[in-house]
Amino acid sequence: MTGTASSSKSSLRYIIIRLLKGLYMMVMFAVFGIAILLGHFITPFLLLYDRLAGPDPFRNQKVYRGFVVLWLWLMEKGGLLKTLPHKGTIMEGPCVVIANHPGLFDVLVLIRDIPKMSLIAKQPLRTRLGMAYLFKLAGWIFATGNADAATATVTTNNAAEVLGKGYKFMLFPEGTRSPKGGLLRFKAGAFKLARLAKAPVQPVLIRNTPPFLPHEDRWYFPPYETSSIRLEFLEPIPPPHEKEERKVAAMVETMFRSALGVEENSTADTNH
């Protein structure tokens, strides 16, 4: 009886803490919305400063990254997500940054910690949150809702143009968040971009324990433990030769699986 009662209390505490963290997560989403409004408010002043001091393609990005720094700090103070010291060093100059995608907010850690980096944002950020102008000023581009070959070519060309301006460009080769404790098949798009832009590939291994809000979890029920995230910058890879992109993608996927201790899943996405 005593053991059962103790277990019941422990389970109740577990649920209550996760629900409280869910409430804090709701507050953090509200803070994110306020940050978007502030971004719209300060953008005219940034444009004016550009006219007075001369254009700087990375200036606006630095300001927006400041909001990300603050937001992630609040996440840590709420016991939701903390960043551990990185391993390795990001390479200098333009490159295609690839990473696994275990949790919802690892992309924000990448934005915070990798300066002069562009990325592809999803359409809902443009249509629902009205962030198109802010993203354009930061040097980021939007994906379209189409998945045809012509659209993919346009997106790749736009990304190559951004790399030509001196940015790094970040892509998740899985195409979406990783399954909890797993890894999807790596698609070849990032490696095709590297070949087209003649840019090296910078692999970034993300260790997120426990995964913070993967697809399987609801945002209002975060993990009981504080989720930790660590970036590991691996050795850069030269751009692949033509028609070798899928081979290199498979090689890098195998390298990530080995580092993460993840076995190949026969049900994983095989669409390259």
N, C-alpha and C positions, 0 to 999 in steps of 0.2 A: 504493500500500500504506500509506504513512504517513498519507495523508488518511483512508483507510478505518479504520485503527486509531484515529485521533484521534476520528473520528465515533462509533466503537463505544464508546470510553471516555466520551465526552460523553453518549451515550444511556444508558449504564450509570449514570452519575452522576445523570442526570435521574430514572431509575426509582428509584434508592436514596433520593434525597432525598424523592421523593413518598411512598415507602413509610414512611420515617421520620416524615414529617408525618402519615401515616395512624395510626402508633402513638401519636403525640402527641394526635391527635384522639380516639383511644380513651381515653386518659387524661383528656381534657377531658370526655368523656361520663361517666366515672366521677366526676369532680369535680362535674358537674352533679347526679348522683344524690346525692352527699354533701350538696350545697346544699339539695336537697329535704328530706332528713332533718333538717338543721339548721333549715330553715323550720318543720317540724312541731314541733321541740323548742322553738323560741323563741316560737311562736304563743301558748301559754298566758300567757307573761309579757307579751306585747303586749296580750292581752285584759285582764289584770289592770291594766296601765298605763292602759288605756282607762277602767276603772272609777275609778281614782284621779285621773286628770288630766282626765277628760272625753273623750267620743268625738271622734275626728278621722278622717273617712272616708279621708284620704290617708296617715295615719301608717304603717299596715301596708305600703302600697305603697312608701313611701320605703325601708323596711327591705329589702323584697324587691328593689327596684331596686339596693340596695347590693350584693347578691349578683351581679346582672347586671354591674355595673361591674367587680367583681373578676374575673368569668369572662371578660369581653371583654379585660381587661388581660392575663390569662394567655394568651389566644388570640394577642394581639399579640406577647407575649414569645416565643411559640413559632414566630413567623414565619408564622402562618396568616392572620390577618385584622387589618388596621389601619384606623382611622378617620381620614379627612382632615377638616380644618376645614369646618364647615357653611357653606352659603351661604343668605342670607336669615334670617328670624326667624319662629318659630312664633307665630301670633296668640294673643292673650290670650282667656281664657274658653272656654266649651264650643264645640266644632265637630266636624265629621266629618272625620277625617284619612284621606286616601286616598293610596296609594303603589303603585308597581310593586313586584314581588317577585322580584328576580333571584337571590337566594341563600337558603340555609336559615336563616341567622342574622341577616338584616337586621331581622327583627322585634325581636330583642333590642336592636339599636342604637336602634330607635324607642322601645322601652320605657325604655331608659337615658336618652335625651336629650329625651323629651317627658314632663314631669311631669303628674300628674293625668290620665292617659290610661287608658281602658278598652279592651277588645278582646274578640273572640270566640275562645275556645280550642277546639281540636279534642278530640273525645271520648277518644282514647287517653290524653291527659294526665290525664283523670279516672279512666278505668277501669284503665289499666296502671300509672300512676305515683302514683295516689291524691292528686292535687293539687286536688281539688274545693274543699276547705275553704280552702286557701291562696289559691286564685283568688278565691273569694267574698270573703274579707277584703280582697283587693287591689282589689275593685270590678270584677273581670273576670267575664264570663259564658261559658257553654259552649254550643257548637252541639250540636244533637241529630243523631242518625244519619239522620233523615228528611229528605227533600228536597221534601215536598209544600207546597202553598200555605199551608195552615193553620199548619204549623210555621214557615214563613218569616215569617208575620204575627206570631206569638208572639215570635220572635227579634227582629224589628224593634221591636215594642212594648217589649220588655225593654231594648233598646239605647236607645230614646228615653227611657225612664225613667232610665237611667244618665246620659244627657246632662242631664236635668232636675236631677240632683243636683250638677251642676257639673263633671262629667268631660268630657274630650275622648273621642271614640270612634273607634278606628282600624279600617279595613277595607281589604282588598286587592280592588279591583274586578275583577281578573282571576279571583279565586276560588281561585287556587293559584299555585305558583311559575311565573315566566315561563320560556318555553323559552330555552335558551342563545342570547344575542344577539338575542332577539326579544321580542315582547309579545303577550299574548292579548287578545281583545276585552274591553273593559270592560263589566261588567254594570251594571244600573241600580239594584241594591239600595242601595248607599251613598247615592245621590242621592234615592231614595225616603225613606230614613231622614232625610236632611237636610231634606226638605220636611215630613215628619211632625213632626220636632222643632223646625222653624223655626230650624235651625242652619246657619251657613255651612259651606262645604266648604274644608278646607285641603289643597291638593295638595302632596305631598312627592315630589319626583323622587329616586330612588335610583340613583346611579351606582356600580356594583360591578365592578371590573376586576382580574383576570378574575372572572367570576361565581363566588362561593364556594358550591359544592355545589348547583347547580341540579338539577332532576329527573334530568338525563342522567348526572350524575356519582355515583360511589360515595363514601360517607363515608370509606372507608379509603384513598382515593386522591386527596387534595386537590391543588389546583394547585401546580405547581413554584414559581411566583412567590408572594410575599406578596400576598394579595388586598386591595385597597383599597376602602373604601366611603365615599361622601360623600352627605350629605343636602342637598338643595336645597329650601328652603321657598319655594314659589311664591305668587303673590298669591291670597288667599282668594276664593272664588266664592260669591255669594249662593245661598241654597237655591232650587232650581228650582220653577217653578209646576207644578201638577198636570198630568199627562200630558206633561210636557216632560222627564222624567227620562232617558229613553233618548237624546233629542237632546243633552242636556247631557253624558251619559256618553260619547257618540261624539265630542263636541267636545273633551272633556278627553283622551280617548284619542289623538286626532289631535295635540293639543298635546304629549303625552308622546312620541309617535312622532317628531315633529319634533325635539324636544330631544335624544332619544337616537339619532337617525339611523337609526331602524328603519322599514323599509317594511312595508306591510300584507301579511300572509301569508294567502293564500286558504284555508289549512288551519287557521287560528286558530279558536278557539272562538267561535261565533256565538250562543251561548245567552245572551240577555239576560234 
